[in-house]
């Protein structure tokens, strides 16, 4: 896929936002959001898809740490 123009980027971001909204509403059940996933993958370059998936995972992890706090695992070094 070639570089996206402004309307292509907007379409990609909108597809990403719709997918994330679906996943948030269905407790990350990907089977329910397959239509949104296919649209997201069709409208965004593969490298962007990979980045956005990692970004969402990081944001979910960050939210969990902020809400529940951090507890080190057994045997973790104490700095």
NUPA-912703 format. One record per residue (C-alpha): residue number from 1; residue in three letters; x, y, z. Coordinates in Angstrom, 2 decimals, padded with zeros to 5 digits. Layout:
+-----+-----+---------+---------+---------+
|   i |  aa |    east |   north |      up |
+-----+-----+---------+---------+---------+
| NUM | ALA |       X |       Y |       Z |
...
+-----+-----+---------+---------+---------+
***
This chain:
+-----+-----+---------+---------+---------+
|   i |  aa |    east |   north |      up |
+-----+-----+---------+---------+---------+
|   1 | UNK |  000.00 |  000.00 |  000.00 |
|   2 | UNK |  001.38 |  003.39 | -000.93 |
|   3 | UNK |  001.53 |  006.39 |  001.35 |
|   4 | UNK | -001.89 |  007.63 |  002.38 |
|   5 | UNK | -003.16 |  011.12 |  001.67 |
|   6 | UNK | -005.18 |  013.06 |  004.25 |
|   7 | UNK | -008.49 |  011.39 |  003.40 |
|   8 | UNK | -006.83 |  007.95 |  003.46 |
|   9 | UNK | -005.32 |  008.62 |  006.88 |
|  10 | UNK | -008.69 |  009.79 |  008.19 |
|  11 | UNK | -010.38 |  006.66 |  006.84 |
|  12 | UNK | -007.72 |  004.51 |  008.52 |
|  13 | UNK | -008.04 |  006.30 |  011.85 |
|  14 | UNK | -011.84 |  006.13 |  011.70 |
|  15 | UNK | -011.68 |  002.38 |  011.01 |
|  16 | UNK | -009.24 |  001.97 |  013.93 |
|  17 | UNK | -011.52 |  003.94 |  016.24 |
|  18 | UNK | -014.56 |  001.86 |  015.24 |
|  19 | UNK | -012.64 | -001.36 |  015.89 |
|  20 | UNK | -011.42 | -000.15 |  019.27 |
|  21 | UNK | -014.93 |  000.96 |  020.22 |
|  22 | UNK | -016.27 | -002.48 |  019.27 |
|  23 | UNK | -013.55 | -004.28 |  021.22 |
|  24 | UNK | -014.11 | -002.08 |  024.27 |
|  25 | UNK | -017.85 | -002.72 |  024.13 |
|  26 | UNK | -017.44 | -006.50 |  023.84 |
|  27 | UNK | -014.63 | -007.12 |  026.35 |
|  28 | UNK | -012.02 | -007.61 |  023.58 |
|  29 | UNK | -013.90 | -010.49 |  021.91 |
|  30 | UNK | -012.37 | -010.36 |  018.45 |
|  31 | UNK | -014.93 | -012.75 |  016.95 |
|  32 | UNK | -017.69 | -010.19 |  017.52 |
|  33 | UNK | -015.68 | -007.43 |  015.83 |
|  34 | UNK | -014.45 | -009.31 |  012.74 |
|  35 | UNK | -016.19 | -006.92 |  010.34 |
|  36 | UNK | -014.46 | -003.93 |  011.93 |
|  37 | UNK | -011.13 | -005.79 |  011.97 |
|  38 | UNK | -011.35 | -006.54 |  008.23 |
|  39 | UNK | -012.26 | -002.93 |  007.47 |
|  40 | UNK | -009.38 | -001.68 |  009.62 |
|  41 | UNK | -006.90 | -003.97 |  007.86 |
|  42 | UNK | -008.24 | -002.98 |  004.43 |
|  43 | UNK | -008.01 |  000.77 |  005.04 |
|  44 | UNK | -004.65 |  000.92 |  006.83 |
|  45 | UNK | -001.14 | -000.06 |  005.74 |
|  46 | UNK |  000.06 | -003.30 |  007.35 |
|  47 | UNK |  002.76 | -001.47 |  009.33 |
|  48 | UNK |  000.15 |  000.88 |  010.77 |
|  49 | UNK | -002.08 | -002.04 |  011.74 |
|  50 | UNK |  000.84 | -003.63 |  013.57 |
|  51 | UNK |  001.64 | -000.35 |  015.33 |
|  52 | UNK | -001.97 |  000.34 |  016.35 |
|  53 | UNK | -002.41 | -003.20 |  017.74 |
|  54 | UNK |  000.72 | -002.78 |  019.89 |
|  55 | UNK | -000.38 |  000.72 |  020.91 |
|  56 | UNK | -003.79 | -000.52 |  022.06 |
|  57 | UNK | -002.18 | -003.32 |  024.07 |
|  58 | UNK |  000.14 | -000.80 |  025.72 |
|  59 | UNK | -002.69 |  001.63 |  026.51 |
|  60 | UNK | -004.77 | -001.18 |  028.06 |
|  61 | UNK | -001.77 | -002.27 |  030.14 |
|  62 | UNK | -001.07 |  001.31 |  031.23 |
|  63 | UNK | -004.72 |  001.78 |  032.24 |
|  64 | UNK | -004.65 | -001.45 |  034.25 |
|  65 | UNK | -001.48 | -000.40 |  036.09 |
|  66 | UNK | -002.93 |  003.04 |  036.86 |
|  67 | UNK | -006.21 |  001.59 |  038.15 |
|  68 | UNK | -004.98 | -001.51 |  039.96 |
|  69 | UNK | -001.44 | -000.50 |  040.83 |
|  70 | UNK |  001.79 | -002.31 |  040.17 |
|  71 | UNK |  002.72 | -005.44 |  042.08 |
|  72 | UNK |  006.12 | -006.92 |  041.30 |
|  73 | UNK |  006.31 | -010.64 |  040.69 |
|  74 | UNK |  007.93 | -013.01 |  043.16 |
|  75 | UNK |  011.69 | -012.90 |  042.88 |
|  76 | UNK |  011.80 | -009.60 |  041.02 |
|  77 | UNK |  014.85 | -007.57 |  041.85 |
|  78 | UNK |  014.31 | -004.55 |  044.04 |
|  79 | UNK |  016.09 | -001.50 |  042.75 |
+-----+-----+---------+---------+---------+
***
